[in-house]
Amino acid sequence: MAKKRRPQPQAASNRPQATAGEIPVVGAREPCPCGSGRRYKACHGRAADSAAGPARRPFEGLPAECDWIALRELVPAATVELTLKDGLPEGVPSVTLATVLPMAWPALRRENGAVLIGLQNDTPGDDISRDLAAVLTAALAAEPGTPVAAVAGAADGPGLQELLDTEAPFEPRVHPGFEFWIEDADAASGEVAASLERANAAALPTVRLAGVESAYWCETPEKNHLRWVMPHEEDRLLDALARLHAAGESSLGEGTRLVGSFRAHGLLVPVWDLPTTMTAEDCEKPAAAFAERLTGALTATGPLTAAERGARSSLTNRQITLS
């Protein structure tokens, strides 16, 4: 299926847009199924090759862990206001998490002292939470009006869980474009305006559903999709999805289909194909109804039937690891 390429670093280093149809097993030199436009071996194949089991959960313990994962892996343009555990330092009016920043900067400090942290970056260390915490610490001390380079968090250094107020709300705001990069986007002109236009053109329209947690609708040229980051233990969730699938209760209505899942940062992300006519608003009631069916299926403890085992095998055969 045709996909828009993600913005490049000079415009927007957006993470790969996780995919639509049935998720295939691909060769190392074939396009990565995440839709990044790169070969599998140079993209998510590296993570898959090194994954001996379920990925570690770097965002565990943070409010809305599932939304952290969605913003890291699925959503082109979004921001969240963060609350620091020890309060804001003098001269820092706000700290904002952004999916991606211009020039793929890990962070920047605006002229007014506000701090922005980019979530969709390759981190230099092996602990995303510690690396992002190190970048945040550096950004808080940076001179106003300067970008902040990537920093590897120390092995014994704090993670985001130690720096952020985990009792504060985490409320993502999904944007149609990257105007949040610029303090006065309406006044942008010349190359700045052109870069912003290019970045916006490459971003897939995405909406966070209001009635369920961490479910994101997105629009692509050939079909729409719902990608839903779920907090449940993997084997238990797969069993529940298999029970629903075998019973014909895994869809979100006519013309929709559960096609597989991603594993991202230790959690599963089931993916549904949707008709091009099905909007995010159209997903709300079917998603809420599915959530109720899933809750019931998660309580089942008996062994899977033959049909359910077949459904589970089909779902796991269409699963890839993003990170």
C-alpha positions in Angstrom: 0.0 0.0 0.0 1.2 3.5 -0.8 2.5 5.5 2.1 3.7 9.0 2.6 7.3 9.1 3.6 8.1 10.4 7.0 9.7 13.9 7.3 13.5 13.7 7.1 15.6 15.2 9.9 15.9 18.7 8.3 12.1 18.9 8.5 10.8 16.4 11.0 12.4 13.2 12.1 9.1 11.4 12.6 9.1 7.8 13.8 8.0 5.1 11.4 4.3 5.0 10.8 3.3 1.6 12.0 1.5 -0.3 9.4 -1.8 -1.1 8.0 -2.6 -4.4 6.4 -1.6 -7.9 7.3 1.9 -7.6 8.7 4.2 -9.8 6.6 7.4 -11.6 7.3 9.9 -9.7 5.2 13.4 -10.3 3.9 16.3 -8.2 5.2 16.5 -6.2 1.9 12.7 -5.7 1.5 11.0 -2.5 2.7 10.3 -2.4 6.4 6.6 -3.1 7.1 6.6 -0.1 9.5 6.4 2.2 6.5 9.6 4.1 7.1 10.8 3.7 3.5 14.0 2.0 4.6 15.0 -1.6 4.2 14.0 -3.9 7.0 17.6 -4.8 8.0 18.4 -1.0 8.4 15.2 -0.3 10.3 13.2 -2.5 12.7 15.1 -5.6 11.7 17.9 -4.5 14.0 15.5 -4.5 17.0 13.9 -7.8 15.9 17.3 -9.5 15.5 18.4 -8.5 19.0 15.1 -9.3 20.7 15.4 -12.5 22.7 11.9 -12.0 24.2 9.5 -9.3 25.1 11.1 -5.9 25.1 11.9 -4.2 28.4 9.4 -1.5 29.5 11.3 1.8 29.7 8.1 3.8 30.4 6.7 1.5 33.1 5.8 3.5 36.2 5.0 6.7 34.3 1.4 7.9 34.0 -0.2 6.7 30.8 2.6 4.3 29.9 0.6 3.2 26.8 0.4 6.8 25.5 4.1 7.3 26.0 4.6 4.3 23.7 2.1 5.6 21.1 3.8 9.0 21.0 7.2 7.4 20.7 6.2 5.0 17.9 2.9 5.9 16.2 1.8 9.5 16.4 3.4 12.1 14.0 2.6 15.3 15.8 1.6 15.7 19.5 2.6 17.5 22.7 2.1 16.9 26.4 2.7 19.4 29.2 5.0 17.7 31.8 5.1 18.2 35.5 8.5 17.9 37.3 8.6 16.2 40.7 10.6 19.0 42.2 8.8 21.8 40.4 10.0 24.1 37.6 13.4 25.8 38.1 13.6 29.5 38.0 13.4 30.9 34.5 11.7 27.8 33.1 8.0 28.6 32.5 7.1 25.1 31.2 8.4 21.7 30.1 6.7 20.1 27.1 7.1 16.7 25.6 6.9 16.7 21.8 6.8 13.7 19.5 9.5 15.2 17.4 11.4 18.5 17.1 12.8 20.4 14.1 16.2 19.1 12.9 15.6 16.0 15.0 16.9 17.9 18.1 16.6 15.8 21.3 15.6 19.0 23.1 15.6 22.7 22.8 15.2 25.7 25.1 13.2 28.5 23.7 14.2 32.2 24.0 11.6 32.5 26.8 13.2 29.7 28.7 10.5 27.1 28.0 11.9 23.5 27.5 10.8 21.1 24.7 11.9 17.4 24.8 11.7 15.3 21.6 10.5 11.8 22.2 11.2 10.3 18.7 14.9 10.2 18.7 17.6 7.5 18.6 18.9 7.4 22.1 22.6 6.8 22.6 22.3 4.5 25.6 20.4 1.3 26.2 17.8 2.8 28.5 15.4 5.2 26.8 14.1 6.5 30.1 17.6 7.4 31.5 18.7 8.9 28.2 15.6 11.2 28.0 16.1 12.1 31.7 19.6 13.1 30.9 18.5 15.2 28.0 15.8 16.9 30.1 18.4 17.7 32.8 20.7 19.2 30.2 17.8 21.2 28.7 16.8 22.7 32.0 20.4 24.1 32.4 20.9 25.1 28.7 21.0 28.8 27.6 17.7 30.1 26.3 17.5 29.9 22.6 19.7 26.8 22.1 19.1 23.2 21.0 20.3 20.4 23.2 22.3 17.4 21.9 21.7 13.8 22.7 23.0 12.6 26.1 23.5 9.0 27.3 22.1 8.6 30.7 24.5 7.1 33.3 23.9 3.5 34.3 23.1 4.7 37.8 21.5 7.9 36.8 17.8 8.8 37.2 15.1 7.9 34.7 12.1 9.9 33.8 10.3 8.1 36.6 12.5 9.9 39.1 12.3 13.4 37.5 8.6 13.6 36.6 5.6 13.8 38.9 4.0 10.4 38.3 0.8 11.6 40.1 0.2 14.4 37.6 -2.1 14.0 34.6 -0.6 13.0 31.2 -2.8 14.5 28.6 -1.6 14.2 25.0 -2.7 16.8 22.5 -2.5 15.5 18.9 -1.9 18.2 16.3 -2.7 18.1 12.6 0.8 19.5 11.9 4.0 20.7 13.4 3.1 24.4 14.0 4.0 23.8 17.7 7.6 24.0 16.6 7.4 27.7 16.1 6.2 30.2 18.7 4.4 32.3 16.0 3.7 29.8 13.2 1.3 32.2 11.5 4.2 34.6 10.9 6.6 32.0 9.5 7.9 32.7 6.0 10.7 31.7 3.6 12.5 28.4 4.3 11.0 28.1 7.7 7.5 28.1 6.2 8.6 25.7 3.4 10.1 23.3 5.9 7.0 23.3 8.0 4.8 22.7 4.9 7.0 19.7 3.9 6.8 18.2 7.4 3.0 18.7 7.6 2.5 17.1 4.2 4.4 13.9 5.3 2.4 13.4 8.5 -0.5 10.9 8.4 -3.7 12.4 9.9 -4.0 10.9 13.4 -6.6 11.2 16.1 -6.6 9.9 19.7 -9.9 8.3 20.6 -11.7 10.0 23.5 -13.7 7.0 24.9 -11.0 4.4 25.4 -7.4 4.7 26.5 -4.4 4.9 24.2 -6.2 4.1 20.9 -5.2 6.1 17.8 -7.0 6.3 14.5 -5.0 7.2 11.4 -5.8 7.8 7.8 -3.7 6.5 4.9 -4.4 6.7 1.1 -5.9 3.2 0.8 -7.5 2.4 4.1 -7.7 3.8 7.6 -6.4 2.0 10.8 -6.8 1.9 14.5 -3.7 1.2 16.5 -4.4 0.5 20.2 -1.6 0.3 22.8 -2.8 -2.1 25.5 -1.3 -2.5 29.1 -2.1 -6.2 29.6 0.4 -9.0 30.0 1.2 -10.3 26.5 0.2 -13.9 26.7 -3.0 -13.1 28.6 -3.9 -10.4 26.0 -3.1 -12.8 23.0 -5.3 -15.4 24.6 -8.2 -12.9 25.0 -7.8 -11.6 21.4 -7.8 -15.2 20.1 -11.0 -16.0 22.0 -12.7 -13.0 20.5 -11.3 -13.6 17.0 -12.5 -17.2 17.0 -15.9 -16.1 18.2 -16.1 -13.5 15.4 -16.0 -10.7 17.9 -12.7 -9.1 17.2 -13.8 -6.6 14.6 -14.9 -3.0 15.0 -17.9 -3.4 12.7 -18.6 -4.0 9.1 -15.6 -3.7 6.8 -13.1 -3.7 9.7 -10.6 -6.4 10.6 -8.1 -7.2 13.4 -5.0 -7.9 11.3 -2.2 -8.4 13.8 -0.2 -6.5 16.4 3.1 -4.8 17.1 5.2 -5.3 20.2 6.6 -1.9 21.3 8.6 -1.2 24.5 7.2 -4.4 26.1 3.5 -3.9 25.3 1.3 -5.1 22.4 -0.3 -2.8 19.9 -3.2 -4.5 18.1 -4.0 -3.1 14.7 -7.3 -3.0 12.8 -7.9 -2.2 9.1 -10.8 0.2 8.7 -12.7 1.4 5.6 -11.5 4.8 4.2 -15.0 6.1 5.1 -14.6 5.3 8.8 -13.5 8.3 10.8 -12.1 8.6 14.3 -15.6 9.6 15.5 -17.0 6.5 13.9 -14.6 4.3 15.9 -15.7 5.6 19.3 -18.7 3.4 20.0 -17.3 0.2 18.3 -14.0 0.6 20.3 -15.9 1.1 23.6 -17.9 -2.0 22.8 -14.8 -4.0 22.0 -13.2 -2.8 25.2 -16.1 -4.4 27.1 -15.8 -7.7 25.2 -12.0 -7.7 25.8 -12.5 -7.2 29.5 -14.7 -10.3 29.6 -12.3 -12.3 27.5 -9.4 -11.3 29.8 -11.2 -13.0 32.7 -11.4 -16.4 31.0 -9.1 -18.9 32.5 -9.9 -22.2 30.7 -7.6 -23.6 28.0 -8.1 -22.4 24.4 -10.1 -24.4 22.0 -8.7 -25.7 18.8 -10.3 -22.7 16.9 -8.9 -20.3 19.5 -5.4 -21.8 19.3 -5.6 -21.4 15.5 -6.6 -17.8 15.9 -3.8 -17.1 18.3 -1.3 -18.7 16.0 -2.6 -16.5 13.2 -2.3 -13.3 15.3 1.3 -14.1 16.5 2.4 -15.0 13.0 1.5 -11.4 12.0 3.4 -9.8 14.8 6.6 -7.7 14.7 8.7 -6.0 17.3 9.2 -2.3 16.8 11.5 -1.7 19.8 
